């Protein structure tokens, strides 16, 4: 499908039309390690606060399900451990999902890897605190500025005072070996770094690997080439906050993200094998492809791309 055809689809279909779309789901070996998608929405979730538009009314009238905030779970059935990538406001439900549907090892979580200090990516740490779980030195992996921010600002510093969490500092492009089968590497990406730097993660198992970049300003301002980075992995969970410019009634240049249409155009000359590695994630409530089904989503899938869906699993 050409760019002209995509543009026609964008103009021809209302954002909230619905049709049936069956998304791909990876099969896993229950003896091995895998990634599971625990959330797909942008920081403020879906439905969005004070939203009376058709997108959120679709939830209130029962035609669309709630979407949890963007998060990945890493599950190791061999060594009986599990980790979160980001601590979201929906962390309570996401931890329960891991426990009931994947692994109950007697721990709330074996560790949390943070990407940055925006509300959808770290504020779930509050549930580990004195007023909630009262956690016992839960490992939290953070980059230097992120670590300093948590140490020096309440209420997060209280998590350290009460030994609810144990901060473990990361370094850009420095591998963390979780065990002999799994390793994690933080990768700096450009974003609105008001309180901390921002990273994506490369997650590697014995057989396959994944890239997780839920937030980035624009692909062209990154020092790395996103096409080459996608080619190096088996799965790439990429920022798709907004579908196109003008989607919300705000100056979108002040909240830069790669539009879905920008990413698909960037990869339009790549082969299907490369395109099929991409799983869009981190959708704003206004993004029509957040919906369970939509013709715009169909058009992107027909080009060879994928959309992350809560409950999907990906073998490592």
C-alpha positions in Angstrom: 0.0 0.0 0.0 1.4 3.4 -1.0 1.6 6.6 1.1 -1.1 8.0 -1.1 -3.4 5.1 -0.2 -2.7 5.5 3.5 -3.5 9.2 3.2 -6.8 8.3 1.5 -7.6 6.0 4.4 -6.8 8.7 7.0 -9.1 11.1 5.3 -11.9 8.7 4.4 -12.5 6.9 7.7 -13.7 8.5 10.9 -11.5 7.8 13.8 -14.0 5.8 15.7 -15.3 3.4 13.1 -15.0 -0.2 14.3 -14.3 -3.5 12.5 -12.9 -6.8 13.5 -9.1 -7.2 13.4 -7.3 -10.3 14.6 -3.8 -9.4 15.8 -0.8 -11.8 15.8 0.2 -13.5 19.0 3.5 -15.2 19.5 3.6 -18.7 20.9 6.0 -19.4 23.8 7.8 -22.4 25.2 6.6 -22.6 28.8 10.0 -23.8 29.9 11.8 -20.7 28.7 12.0 -16.9 29.1 9.6 -14.5 27.5 8.2 -11.0 27.3 4.5 -10.3 27.9 2.7 -7.0 27.1 1.0 -5.7 30.3 -0.2 -2.3 29.0 -0.3 -0.3 25.8 -1.7 3.2 26.6 0.2 6.5 27.0 0.9 7.8 30.5 -2.6 9.0 31.4 -4.2 5.7 30.3 -7.5 5.0 28.6 -10.0 6.4 29.3 -8.3 9.8 29.7 -9.1 12.2 32.5 -11.9 14.7 31.6 -12.3 13.4 28.1 -15.8 13.7 26.7 -14.9 12.9 23.1 -16.0 9.8 21.2 -12.7 8.0 21.9 -13.3 7.9 25.6 -17.0 7.7 25.5 -16.4 4.4 23.7 -15.3 3.1 27.0 -18.1 4.5 29.0 -20.8 3.1 26.7 -19.1 -0.3 26.9 -18.0 -0.6 23.3 -14.2 -0.3 24.1 -12.2 -1.9 26.9 -10.0 -0.1 29.4 -6.4 0.0 28.3 -3.6 -0.1 30.9 -0.5 2.1 30.7 2.4 0.9 28.6 4.4 -1.7 30.3 6.3 -5.0 29.6 6.8 -7.9 31.8 9.9 -10.2 31.6 9.2 -13.7 32.8 11.8 -16.4 33.5 10.2 -19.7 34.3 13.5 -21.5 34.5 14.8 -19.4 37.3 11.4 -18.4 38.6 11.8 -14.6 38.4 9.9 -11.8 36.9 10.6 -8.1 36.1 8.7 -5.0 35.1 9.7 -2.5 32.5 8.3 0.7 33.9 6.3 1.2 37.1 3.0 2.6 35.8 -0.1 3.9 37.6 -1.7 0.5 36.7 1.1 -1.4 38.4 -1.3 -3.1 40.9 -3.2 -4.8 38.1 -0.1 -5.5 36.1 1.7 -7.2 39.0 -1.5 -9.3 39.6 -1.5 -10.2 35.9 2.0 -11.5 36.2 1.2 -13.5 39.3 -2.0 -15.1 38.1 -1.2 -15.7 34.5 2.5 -16.1 34.4 4.5 -16.8 37.5 3.7 -16.8 41.3 7.1 -17.0 43.0 6.1 -15.5 46.3 7.4 -12.0 45.4 5.5 -9.0 44.2 8.3 -8.5 41.6 12.0 -9.3 41.3 12.9 -6.0 39.9 11.7 -2.9 38.0 13.5 -1.2 35.1 12.6 2.5 34.8 12.7 4.4 31.5 12.3 7.9 32.7 10.5 10.3 35.1 7.2 10.9 33.3 4.1 10.0 35.2 3.2 6.8 33.4 6.6 5.3 33.8 7.6 5.5 37.5 4.8 6.7 39.7 3.7 3.1 40.2 6.6 2.9 42.7 4.2 4.5 45.2 2.5 1.1 45.6 5.7 -0.3 47.0 5.7 2.3 49.8 4.7 2.6 53.4 1.1 3.4 52.7 0.6 0.4 50.4 2.7 -2.8 50.1 5.5 -1.8 52.4 8.0 -3.5 50.1 11.3 -4.9 51.3 14.2 -3.7 49.2 12.5 -4.3 45.8 15.3 -3.8 43.2 14.7 -0.7 41.0 17.0 -0.1 38.1 17.5 3.5 37.1 19.9 5.7 35.2 22.0 8.3 37.2 19.7 11.3 36.9 16.6 9.1 37.5 18.3 7.6 40.6 19.3 11.1 41.9 15.7 12.3 41.4 14.2 9.5 43.4 16.8 9.9 46.2 16.3 13.7 46.6 12.6 14.2 46.1 9.6 13.1 48.2 7.6 11.0 48.4 10.0 8.8 46.4 12.9 9.3 48.9 10.7 7.8 51.6 10.8 4.5 49.7 14.5 4.5 50.3 14.3 5.7 54.0 11.9 2.8 54.7 13.9 0.4 52.6 10.9 -0.3 50.4 13.1 -0.2 47.3 16.8 -0.7 46.5 18.1 1.5 43.7 20.5 -0.1 41.3 22.3 2.4 39.0 22.4 1.8 35.2 24.8 3.2 32.7 24.1 3.8 29.0 24.9 0.8 26.8 26.2 -1.1 29.8 24.8 -4.7 30.0 23.0 -6.0 33.1 23.2 -9.7 33.3 20.1 -10.9 35.1 21.4 -14.5 34.8 23.2 -16.7 32.3 20.1 -16.6 30.0 18.9 -13.0 30.2 20.5 -9.6 29.8 19.2 -6.1 29.7 20.9 -3.0 28.2 19.7 0.6 28.7 20.0 2.9 25.6 19.7 6.7 25.9 17.1 8.3 23.7 16.2 12.0 23.2 13.1 13.0 25.1 11.7 15.8 27.3 14.2 15.2 30.1 12.8 17.6 32.8 13.7 15.4 35.8 15.7 12.5 34.4 17.3 11.2 31.3 15.3 8.8 29.1 16.2 5.3 28.0 14.9 2.5 26.0 15.9 -1.1 26.6 17.3 -4.0 24.7 16.2 -7.3 26.3 18.1 -10.4 25.2 17.5 -14.1 25.8 19.3 -17.1 24.6 17.5 -17.2 21.3 15.8 -13.9 20.6 16.0 -10.2 21.6 13.7 -7.2 21.8 13.9 -3.4 21.7 11.6 -1.4 24.0 11.3 2.4 23.2 8.0 3.6 24.6 9.0 7.3 24.5 11.3 9.3 22.1 11.0 12.7 20.6 11.6 11.9 16.9 13.6 9.2 15.2 15.7 11.7 13.2 17.1 13.4 16.4 18.4 10.1 17.8 22.1 9.4 17.4 21.3 5.8 16.4 19.5 4.7 13.2 16.2 3.1 14.2 16.0 1.0 11.0 19.4 -0.6 11.8 18.4 -1.0 15.5 15.2 -2.8 14.5 17.1 -5.1 12.2 19.3 -6.2 15.1 16.4 -7.6 17.2 13.5 -9.9 16.8 10.8 -7.6 18.2 10.7 -3.8 18.5 8.1 -2.2 20.7 8.1 1.4 19.5 6.5 4.7 20.5 3.3 5.3 18.7 1.7 7.9 21.0 0.1 9.8 18.2 -1.1 8.6 14.8 -0.7 12.0 13.0 -0.2 15.7 13.5 -3.2 17.7 14.6 -4.6 14.8 16.5 -5.2 16.8 19.7 -6.0 20.4 20.4 -2.5 21.3 21.7 0.7 22.4 20.1 2.1 19.0 19.3 5.6 20.4 18.6 5.9 20.8 22.4 5.1 17.1 23.0 7.1 15.5 20.2 6.7 11.8 19.4 7.1 9.9 16.2 3.7 9.8 14.5 2.7 6.3 13.5 2.6 7.6 9.9 6.2 8.9 10.2 7.4 5.5 11.4 5.6 3.6 8.6 7.0 6.0 6.0 10.5 5.6 7.4 10.3 1.9 7.0 8.3 1.8 3.7 11.2 0.6 1.6 12.2 -2.1 4.1 11.3 -5.8 3.5 8.3 -7.4 5.3 10.7 -9.3 7.6 11.9 -6.0 9.0 8.5 -4.3 9.2 7.0 -7.3 11.0 9.4 -6.9 13.9 7.7 -3.6 14.8 5.0 -3.7 17.5 3.5 -0.2 18.1 2.9 0.7 21.7 2.2 3.6 24.1 -0.9 5.0 22.4 -2.5 8.3 23.4 -6.3 8.1 24.0 -6.8 10.1 20.8 -4.9 7.7 18.6 -7.4 5.6 16.6 -5.1 2.6 16.6 -5.5 2.3 20.4 -8.9 0.8 19.6 -9.3 -2.9 19.5 -10.1 -2.6 15.8 -10.1 0.2 13.3 -9.6 0.5 9.6 -6.5 2.6 10.0 -5.0 -0.2 12.1 -6.0 -2.7 9.4 -4.1 -0.5 6.8 -0.9 -0.5 8.9 -1.1 -4.2 9.6 -1.6 -4.8 5.8 1.8 -3.0 5.3 3.4 -5.6 7.5 3.5 -3.9 10.9 2.0 -5.0 14.2 0.3 -3.5 17.2 1.1 -4.6 20.8 -1.9 -6.0 22.6 -2.3 -6.7 26.3 -1.6 -10.4 27.0 0.6 -11.0 24.0 3.8 -13.0 24.7 7.1 -13.1 22.9 9.6 -15.9 23.3 13.2 -15.1 24.1 
